């Protein structure tokens, strides 16, 4: 769909509209299946169903079929099936329109109907996981590696002595399987750590296994306090120690007339080493080139033959220099490579059990850190519909969009099932808890008290949704602008037109 961008402003607007429509379609499929579980269970147990609505708020569209009002709400979050025989939910669903008295239902009926939603979400996650196990999940090297590829200067990791090439085995005693991800990863191990130091166990080539204590805080002396209104949109800083996973730099595009073009580099070439040193990171490579202005460096390149699909390694000589046309203050030696966004990706085929287990463990780990008094993780780090929609929006632009959507939908549906099972009024787990209490008392709970509790919890739920939505909007409009690098116009000239070297 990227071809729409070539049509100018109209094409770009049309592309964005289509992407947003696809996000809504995928996101609402999750809600539809979850609420469908409640709907079918209610029909099975003989409950009266008044309405089936996707999204909350006043309906933008509604239609009554066989006594059930189907609708699309005005607040793009969640959905509901209106069941007047369950606990009163007038604050979210609106007051019941039924004037005739309805027969009471048993606590078991309530439990079955409430549990059906999370069960259907779990079933949808398993279906997506099955598709991922058959079709595959694209994974790049920085995601699956446990090897450090880059250590930032003056970072806690550099100060403690971590080095590129170190293979991380455990963090704070927890085994590590990959660098990025929701569970058993380096990134989560650092974020979820709770002490003043983070204990890394690494296997260093030639030196064996070492334990390195890394400071958990990375002070930023240039950071200024935010105004109160900006803090509404900003998230608290998460722990970071200044390391990145190993990646084999891959050429995405070669700039015309640049040193890389003169040397014959081609798109999809992989850079393996420079001057005999293995290359673990494109950032380290750029820093190394800055120390070699005008000096030839020897690079070993792996190139794949598209016809035979075989790879060969060949030496290439690059001579970094500053671009021929540039701002006066810009003097960084470069070679004119635009890096491939992901590098080489391979398809992994994780079994359904592994996908579901990893998603569930990540959610339980997140909940545990939220309630821990020593953790830096707080509700301000969570996302709502806007944040989730943003993830889908980005994934839909990936060349392997379908596979990425399927994988993320496994995680999202498991999270949806677990969150809804929490014993919080308004959520499905709250309905189950109240039904159990009713069964133990052998008589219904006080309806007026339940209504007050449900209303208060509904207001808390909407308040939380608004809270995380402000954070999601901050990620888009504030965080993105801070991270955006300034645009610099650089150009390389043919050899006969280049200015004489000073």
C-alpha positions, 0 to 999 in steps of 0.5 A: 500500500506504500504506492499510494504515497507516490500519488502525493498528498491525496494518496498519502491521506488515503493511505492513512485513512485505509490504515486507520480503518484496518486498525479499527477492523482488527481491534474491534474483532477482539472486542466482538469475539469477547462479547460474543462469548458473553452473548452465546453463554447468555442465550445458552443459560436463558438470560434476557439479552437487551443489547449487544454493543461495540464501544461504550457511550451513546450509540452512533448506530443501532438496530433492533433485531429479535428484541436485541439492540445491536449498536456501535458506541461513541467512545472507542473502547471496549464493548458490552452485552446488556444483561439485566439479570446480571449485576447492574451496569447502568453506568456503562450500559445505560439503564435497563429498558425492561419493565417486566420483572425478570426471574432471578438466575443462579450464581452458576449462570452468572459465573458461566456468562461472565467467564465466557468472554475471557474464554472466547478471548483465550480461544481467539488467541489460540487460533492466532497462535496456531496460524503463527505456528504454521505461517511463521513469525518474522524475527530479526537478529537483535530480537533473538540474540542474547549477545551485546552489540553496542554499549553506549559511552558513559552509560551504566553498562560501560562504567560497569565494564560490559562489552560488545560480544558479551553473551548475557545468560541471566539478569538478577538470576533470571534466565535470558532467552532473547534481547527484546520481548515481553518475557525472558528478555534483556530489555524486560530484565532491566526494566523490571529490576528493583534494586539499586544494581542489576546483576548481569551474568555474562559469558565473555569470549576468551574470559569465561563467565563473569558477574557484572553489577550495573547501576540501575539509574542513568542520570541525565544532567540535561533533563529539565523538570516538566511543567505540570501540564506536560507531565500529564502526557509524559511517562516516567522514565524506565530503567535503561543501562545503555546496551543494544543487542547484536545486529549484523549491519545490512545495507538498505540503500547506497547513496549515489556518488558516495564512498559506498557507491564508489566501493561497489556496495549493494543493497542487502549486503551484510557488513561482517567486520571492519579492519579485522574487528567483528561488527556487532552494531551499525552505531559502533561502525558509524563511530569507528568511521568518524575516527578514520577520516580520509583513511581506507578501512577494510570491510568484509561483506557477505553478499547473497546471489539472488539467482542461486541464493548462495552467499559469498564473502568479499573484501571491500575498501571504504574511505570515509569522508564528509559529504560534499554538500552539507551545512557548514557545521556538519563535519562527520566522516561517512560512507553514504549507507542508508541502513536496512530497517530490520536487517535480515529476518528469518521466520520462526515457528513457535508452538502454540503452547510457547506463545500462549505461555509467554504472553500469559507470563508477561502479563502476570509479570507486569501485574506483579510489578505494578503492585510491587512497592520497589518497582519503577513500573506504574500504571503510567506505563500502560496503554489504552485503545490509542496506544494499542491502535498505534501498535497495530498502525505501525505493524500494518506498514510492515512488509510482513504485516499479516504475520506481525498482526497475528503474533501481536494479536496472540499477546493482546487477546491473552492480556484481554482475557487475564485483565478481565478475570481480575476480581474488580467490579465491572470486569468479568472477574468482578462478576464472578467474585460477586456470584461466588459471594452470592452462592456462599451467602445463599441469597442475592447481594444487596442490589442497591449496594452493588449498583453503587459499587459498580458505578464507582468502579465504572467511573474509575475504569473510565478515569483510568482509560482517560489517564492512559490515553493522555500518555498514549497521545504524549507518545505520539505528539510529544515523545515522537517530536523529541526523538525526531532527528533534525533534517540535514541536507547532505549530498555526494558529488561525482568525482570530478565535481568534488571540492578539493580536500583540505 
